[in-house]
Amino acid sequence: MRIFVTGAAGFIGSHLVEALLTGGHDVVGLDDLSTGRLANLAAVTGHPRFRLAEGSILDAALVDELTAGAGQVYHLAAAVGSFVIRDRTLDALRTNVHGTEHVVDAAARHGAVLVAASTSEIYGKNTKIGLREDDDRVIGSPLKSRWSYAEAKAIDESLIDAYGREHGLRAVIIRFFNTVGPRQTGRYGMVIPRFVRQALAGEPLTIFGTGDQIRCFCHVQDVVPAVVRLAATPAAYGKAVNLGSTEQTTIGNLAQRVISISGSAGGVTYGSYLDAYGPGYEDLQRRVPDCTLARTLTGFTPSRTLEDIIHDVIRDQATSHAGAVTAL
Ligand SMILES: NC(=O)c1ccc[n+]([C@@H]2O[C@H](COP(=O)([O-])OP(=O)(O)OC[C@H]3O[C@@H](n4cnc5c(N)ncnc54)[C@H](O)[C@@H]3O)[C@@H](O)[C@H]2O)c1
């Protein structure tokens, strides 16, 4: 099958491209390299069944051209990361709303199955243990830039749902919870690569807030096969599906585990959200998914532990991105 992947040079996108090529497909990627890197695609550069177009999902004609003839479209391109959303709010909104509309519209017109990346941010401040896809959203003021990412992704979900009902678009929405692993960068506010970068540099790990916040981290190599299976599961079309780990950890505990696995002598230091993100930032006390739907549809059961993830991120930063580590 010919497959179109937006955000192909990104963290999840590059792992997905490798999986699709291994599956025997022809893959064309699109990326504007804003947070993605060509280095992420090093393993597939020159592959006879892969091509990357450098450009933006805001270019409707380019999106249309790349969608033509594709059986599936995986839409991962987005403005991502707390610092990106804080510093370039308007650009991020445009990308995440208008860019997505171009991709959704093209998939519908060309009859491709669409797999669209959404986010656990959709649930906002809902602290329920085991968030289900039909749970309520608890979102802060739209005038706080932090929530603009969740607002945009929610509009995307509504748009996809409406295209499904009014234009017959076959689409599955994936709500990724914290997905981590090799190639993710800490530059834009992601906690595990940032902690690992600090540990490898012998610096104290900076915990924002109390460190009591609870998160669940899932290895990208557990997530990607489930994404591919969902694309081929008609029962998933028209649905939003959570993908993530249910192994809970506090950010303080995460820091201690990074320190003990890396052997860092730097310890931890605490910073305020005000210092890190500026005025008006709201953090979340807890974010834990219920992945029953993904398990029912695809048998999704993550097998890699937080220890595995930390080991893999350390190995990745210590080897392939050694040059980039000091630059972060
Ligand atoms: N990693 C996570 O934990 C997580 C959690 C929730 C949702 N997601 C979603 O998964 C998707 C992939 O995220 P990721 O973690 O791989 O981040 P990423 O930043 O590595 O990937 C996003 C990619 O999109 C590209 N991009 C941005 N704007 C673009 C544009 N206008 N045109 C073309 N390409 C553009 C970037 O260069 C990058 O390669 C995103 O849609 C994100 O919202 C990720």
Ligand as a Chemical Component Dictionary entry (heavy atoms), coordinates in Angstrom:
data_LIG
# 
_chem_comp.id                   LIG 
_chem_comp.type                 NON-POLYMER 
_chem_comp.pdbx_formal_charge   0 
_chem_comp.three_letter_code    LIG 
# 
loop_
_chem_comp_atom.comp_id 
_chem_comp_atom.atom_id 
_chem_comp_atom.alt_atom_id 
_chem_comp_atom.type_symbol 
_chem_comp_atom.charge 
_chem_comp_atom.model_Cartn_x 
_chem_comp_atom.model_Cartn_y 
_chem_comp_atom.model_Cartn_z 
_chem_comp_atom.pdbx_ordinal 
LIG N1  N1  N 0  5.013 12.213 22.282 1  
LIG C1  C1  C 0  3.934 12.308 23.028 2  
LIG O1  O1  O 0  3.963 11.989 24.221 3  
LIG C2  C2  C 0  2.613 12.779 22.458 4  
LIG C3  C3  C 0  1.551 12.884 23.347 5  
LIG C4  C4  C 0  0.332 13.321 22.853 6  
LIG C5  C5  C 0  0.169 13.588 21.511 7  
LIG N2  N2  N 1  1.227 13.480 20.673 8  
LIG C6  C6  C 0  0.986 13.805 19.261 9  
LIG O2  O2  O 0  1.706 12.920 18.427 10 
LIG C7  C7  C 0  2.148 13.596 17.255 11 
LIG C8  C8  C 0  3.656 13.409 17.101 12 
LIG O3  O3  O 0  4.311 14.003 18.223 13 
LIG P1  P1  P 0  5.851 13.736 18.575 14 
LIG O4  O4  O 0  5.942 13.484 20.027 15 
LIG O5  O5  O -1 6.432 12.764 17.625 16 
LIG O6  O6  O 0  6.440 15.202 18.350 17 
LIG P2  P2  P 0  7.464 15.742 17.241 18 
LIG O7  O7  O 0  7.609 17.211 17.507 19 
LIG O8  O8  O 0  8.707 14.942 17.260 20 
LIG O9  O9  O 0  6.668 15.478 15.898 21 
LIG C9  C9  C 0  5.868 16.446 15.235 22 
LIG C10 C10 C 0  6.406 16.576 13.833 23 
LIG O10 O10 O 0  5.567 17.467 13.086 24 
LIG C11 C11 C 0  6.403 18.319 12.306 25 
LIG N3  N3  N 0  5.632 19.525 12.018 26 
LIG C12 C12 C 0  5.257 20.517 12.855 27 
LIG N4  N4  N 0  4.565 21.462 12.187 28 
LIG C13 C13 C 0  4.487 21.040 10.895 29 
LIG C14 C14 C 0  3.898 21.577 9.728  30 
LIG N5  N5  N 0  3.248 22.749 9.746  31 
LIG N6  N6  N 0  4.014 20.880 8.568  32 
LIG C15 C15 C 0  4.690 19.693 8.526  33 
LIG N7  N7  N 0  5.273 19.143 9.605  34 
LIG C16 C16 C 0  5.172 19.813 10.776 35 
LIG C17 C17 C 0  7.610 18.575 13.200 36 
LIG O11 O11 O 0  8.753 19.039 12.495 37 
LIG C18 C18 C 0  7.826 17.175 13.784 38 
LIG O12 O12 O 0  8.651 16.390 12.967 39 
LIG C19 C19 C 0  1.704 15.047 17.403 40 
LIG O13 O13 O 0  0.520 15.252 16.673 41 
LIG C20 C20 C 0  1.429 15.202 18.887 42 
LIG O14 O14 O 0  0.437 16.164 19.130 43 
LIG C21 C21 C 0  2.456 13.083 21.111 44 
# 
loop_
_chem_comp_bond.comp_id 
_chem_comp_bond.atom_id_1 
_chem_comp_bond.atom_id_2 
_chem_comp_bond.value_order 
_chem_comp_bond.pdbx_ordinal 
LIG N1  C1  SING 1  
LIG C1  O1  DOUB 2  
LIG C1  C2  SING 3  
LIG C2  C3  SING 4  
LIG C2  C21 DOUB 5  
LIG C3  C4  DOUB 6  
LIG C4  C5  SING 7  
LIG C5  N2  DOUB 8  
LIG N2  C6  SING 9  
LIG N2  C21 SING 10 
LIG C6  O2  SING 11 
LIG C6  C20 SING 12 
LIG O2  C7  SING 13 
LIG C7  C8  SING 14 
LIG C7  C19 SING 15 
LIG C8  O3  SING 16 
LIG O3  P1  SING 17 
LIG P1  O4  DOUB 18 
LIG P1  O5  SING 19 
LIG P1  O6  SING 20 
LIG O6  P2  SING 21 
LIG P2  O7  DOUB 22 
LIG P2  O8  SING 23 
LIG P2  O9  SING 24 
LIG O9  C9  SING 25 
LIG C9  C10 SING 26 
LIG C10 O10 SING 27 
LIG C10 C18 SING 28 
LIG O10 C11 SING 29 
LIG C11 N3  SING 30 
LIG C11 C17 SING 31 
LIG N3  C12 SING 32 
LIG N3  C16 SING 33 
LIG C12 N4  DOUB 34 
LIG N4  C13 SING 35 
LIG C13 C14 SING 36 
LIG C13 C16 DOUB 37 
LIG C14 N5  SING 38 
LIG C14 N6  DOUB 39 
LIG N6  C15 SING 40 
LIG C15 N7  DOUB 41 
LIG N7  C16 SING 42 
LIG C17 O11 SING 43 
LIG C17 C18 SING 44 
LIG C18 O12 SING 45 
LIG C19 O13 SING 46 
LIG C19 C20 SING 47 
LIG C20 O14 SING 48 
# 
